[in-house]
Amino acid sequence: MRLSQHTPVGRAFAERLDISSVPSLVVYDETGAEQLRFTGRVPSPQEVAAALQQE
């Protein structure tokens, strides 16, 4: 999901997920547990795949 923090919904979502810097990428597993977080930059697909394989 992509949201803009310049909207009320985006601000509320960012606050709820403790997102303090944009851009941020947060990955959750099927149970809703946070698995990975990148803050302040957009990682490459390869970085995301490598980080998830380490989990």
DRENBADREN-473620 format. One record per residue (C-alpha): residue in three letters; x, y, z; residue number from 1. Coordinates in Angstrom, 1 decimal, padded with zeros to 4 digits, always signed. Example, Ala and Ser with C-alpha at 12.3 -4.5 7.8 and 13.67 -1.06 7.14 Angstrom:
! residues 2
NODE rolum     c1     c2     c3 sekol
NODE   ala +012.3 -004.5 +007.8     1
NODE   ser +013.7 -001.1 +007.1     2
This chain:
! residues 55
NODE rolum     c1     c2     c3 sekol
NODE   met +000.0 +000.0 +000.0     1
NODE   arg +001.3 +003.5 -000.7     2
NODE   leu +000.0 +006.5 +001.2     3
NODE   ser +000.9 +010.1 +001.3     4
NODE   gln +001.6 +011.6 +004.6     5
NODE   his +000.1 +014.9 +003.3     6
NODE   thr -003.4 +013.4 +003.8     7
NODE   pro -005.3 +012.8 +007.0     8
NODE   val -005.3 +009.1 +006.4     9
NODE   gly -001.6 +009.0 +005.6    10
NODE   arg -000.7 +010.9 +008.7    11
NODE   ala -002.8 +008.7 +010.9    12
NODE   phe -001.3 +005.6 +009.3    13
NODE   ala +002.2 +006.8 +009.7    14
NODE   glu +001.6 +007.7 +013.4    15
NODE   arg +000.1 +004.3 +014.1    16
NODE   leu +003.1 +002.5 +012.5    17
NODE   asp +005.7 +004.8 +014.1    18
NODE   ile +006.9 +006.0 +010.7    19
NODE   ser +009.1 +009.1 +011.4    20
NODE   ser +010.8 +009.5 +008.0    21
NODE   val +009.7 +009.3 +004.4    22
NODE   pro +010.1 +007.3 +002.4    23
NODE   ser +009.7 +004.2 +004.6    24
NODE   leu +009.1 +000.6 +003.7    25
NODE   val +007.6 -001.8 +006.3    26
NODE   val +007.1 -005.5 +005.5    27
NODE   tyr +004.7 -007.7 +007.5    28
NODE   asp +004.3 -011.4 +007.5    29
NODE   glu +000.9 -013.2 +007.1    30
NODE   thr +000.2 -012.8 +010.9    31
NODE   gly +000.8 -009.1 +010.9    32
NODE   ala +004.2 -009.2 +012.6    33
NODE   glu +006.7 -006.7 +011.3    34
NODE   gln +009.5 -008.5 +009.5    35
NODE   leu +011.5 -005.7 +007.9    36
NODE   arg +011.8 -001.9 +008.0    37
NODE   phe +013.7 +000.5 +005.7    38
NODE   thr +013.5 +004.2 +006.8    39
NODE   gly +014.7 +007.2 +004.8    40
NODE   arg +015.2 +005.5 +001.5    41
NODE   val +013.6 +003.1 -000.9    42
NODE   pro +015.6 -000.1 -001.0    43
NODE   ser +016.1 -002.0 -004.2    44
NODE   pro +014.1 -005.2 -004.7    45
NODE   gln +017.4 -007.2 -004.3    46
NODE   glu +018.0 -005.6 -000.9    47
NODE   val +014.5 -006.5 +000.3    48
NODE   ala +014.9 -010.1 -001.0    49
NODE   ala +018.3 -010.5 +000.7    50
NODE   ala +017.1 -009.0 +004.0    51
NODE   leu +014.0 -011.3 +004.0    52
NODE   gln +016.2 -014.4 +003.3    53
NODE   gln +018.3 -013.5 +006.4    54
NODE   glu +015.2 -013.7 +008.6    55
